[in-house]
Amino acid sequence: MEKIKNIEKAALLDLAKEITVRPGEVASKTLAQNEAVSVTLFAFSQGEEISTHSSKGDAMVTGLEGKGIVVIDGKEFEVKKGETIIMPANVPHAINARDDDFKMILVVIF
């Protein structure tokens, strides 16, 4: 059974190039999903968002391109390429691309 999917193996990759921003959308590409972990690439078109919700797992966002706003329990954090933030389990959070297109990788540990 394939553990990591939808991406080339045994090759150097620029993750930002593995997903495309689509105007008016939040695009996603699942790389791994099971009961213990979820790994997903996201591409937000400027102005798009994932609204406030919570997760049963700790979630790590790493910026790949552009700038995104991560809101954790009402507090805003600006995340840019190479920066990482942890959204704790069971705490309300949201992500938006208010000022710029934004690409990120999300790793959730359950």
MOMOSUL-V934092 format. One record per residue. RES is the residue in one small letter. SS is DSSP state (H for helix, E for strand, L for the rest). PHI is phi as a letter, one per 30 degrees, with the letter a starting at -180 (* if undefined). D_CENTER is the distance of its C-alpha to the mean C-alpha in Angstrom with 2 decimals. Layout:
res:RES ss:SS phi:PHI d_center:D_CENTER
res:RES ss:SS phi:PHI d_center:D_CENTER
This chain:
res:m ss:L phi:* d_center:24.55
res:e ss:L phi:d d_center:21.59
res:k ss:L phi:d d_center:18.96
res:i ss:L phi:c d_center:16.37
res:k ss:L phi:b d_center:16.50
res:n ss:L phi:i d_center:15.78
res:i ss:L phi:a d_center:15.94
res:e ss:L phi:d d_center:19.11
res:k ss:L phi:c d_center:20.49
res:a ss:L phi:h d_center:22.89
res:a ss:L phi:b d_center:21.73
res:l ss:L phi:d d_center:20.12
res:l ss:L phi:b d_center:16.88
res:d ss:L phi:c d_center:15.02
res:l ss:H phi:e d_center:11.45
res:a ss:H phi:d d_center:11.10
res:k ss:H phi:d d_center:14.10
res:e ss:H phi:d d_center:12.88
res:i ss:L phi:b d_center:11.24
res:t ss:L phi:c d_center:13.14
res:v ss:L phi:d d_center:12.78
res:r ss:L phi:c d_center:15.17
res:p ss:L phi:e d_center:17.14
res:g ss:L phi:i d_center:16.79
res:e ss:L phi:b d_center:13.78
res:v ss:E phi:c d_center:10.12
res:a ss:E phi:c d_center:9.99
res:s ss:E phi:b d_center:8.27
res:k ss:E phi:b d_center:9.74
res:t ss:E phi:d d_center:10.29
res:l ss:E phi:c d_center:11.58
res:a ss:E phi:a d_center:13.02
res:q ss:E phi:a d_center:13.89
res:n ss:L phi:a d_center:16.85
res:e ss:L phi:d d_center:18.34
res:a ss:L phi:c d_center:17.17
res:v ss:E phi:a d_center:13.62
res:s ss:E phi:b d_center:10.62
res:v ss:E phi:b d_center:8.49
res:t ss:E phi:b d_center:6.30
res:l ss:E phi:d d_center:5.55
res:f ss:E phi:b d_center:4.82
res:a ss:E phi:b d_center:7.74
res:f ss:E phi:c d_center:9.11
res:s ss:L phi:d d_center:12.86
res:q ss:L phi:e d_center:14.56
res:g ss:L phi:j d_center:15.48
res:e ss:L phi:c d_center:12.97
res:e ss:E phi:a d_center:11.05
res:i ss:E phi:c d_center:9.92
res:s ss:E phi:d d_center:13.08
res:t ss:E phi:e d_center:14.11
res:h ss:E phi:a d_center:14.02
res:s ss:L phi:b d_center:14.17
res:s ss:L phi:b d_center:13.39
res:k ss:L phi:d d_center:16.04
res:g ss:L phi:c d_center:14.02
res:d ss:E phi:d d_center:12.80
res:a ss:E phi:c d_center:9.02
res:m ss:E phi:c d_center:7.96
res:v ss:E phi:c d_center:5.33
res:t ss:E phi:b d_center:6.87
res:g ss:E phi:d d_center:7.59
res:l ss:E phi:c d_center:9.02
res:e ss:E phi:a d_center:11.04
res:g ss:E phi:i d_center:12.34
res:k ss:E phi:b d_center:11.80
res:g ss:E phi:b d_center:9.73
res:i ss:E phi:c d_center:11.25
res:v ss:E phi:c d_center:10.01
res:v ss:E phi:c d_center:12.97
res:i ss:E phi:b d_center:14.06
res:d ss:L phi:h d_center:17.44
res:g ss:L phi:i d_center:18.39
res:k ss:E phi:c d_center:17.78
res:e ss:E phi:d d_center:15.75
res:f ss:E phi:b d_center:14.03
res:e ss:E phi:d d_center:13.43
res:v ss:E phi:c d_center:10.76
res:k ss:E phi:c d_center:11.85
res:k ss:E phi:e d_center:11.85
res:g ss:L phi:i d_center:12.53
res:e ss:L phi:c d_center:11.85
res:t ss:E phi:b d_center:10.24
res:i ss:E phi:b d_center:10.49
res:i ss:E phi:c d_center:11.11
res:m ss:E phi:c d_center:11.10
res:p ss:L phi:d d_center:14.32
res:a ss:L phi:e d_center:15.25
res:n ss:L phi:i d_center:17.18
res:v ss:L phi:c d_center:16.44
res:p ss:L phi:e d_center:15.49
res:h ss:E phi:a d_center:12.28
res:a ss:E phi:b d_center:10.74
res:i ss:E phi:b d_center:8.43
res:n ss:E phi:b d_center:10.38
res:a ss:L phi:c d_center:11.40
res:r ss:L phi:e d_center:14.95
res:d ss:L phi:c d_center:16.58
res:d ss:L phi:a d_center:14.80
res:d ss:L phi:d d_center:12.59
res:f ss:E phi:b d_center:9.12
res:k ss:E phi:c d_center:7.03
res:m ss:E phi:a d_center:4.20
res:i ss:E phi:c d_center:4.02
res:l ss:E phi:c d_center:3.68
res:v ss:E phi:c d_center:7.47
res:v ss:E phi:c d_center:9.62
res:i ss:E phi:c d_center:13.31
res:f ss:L phi:c d_center:15.84
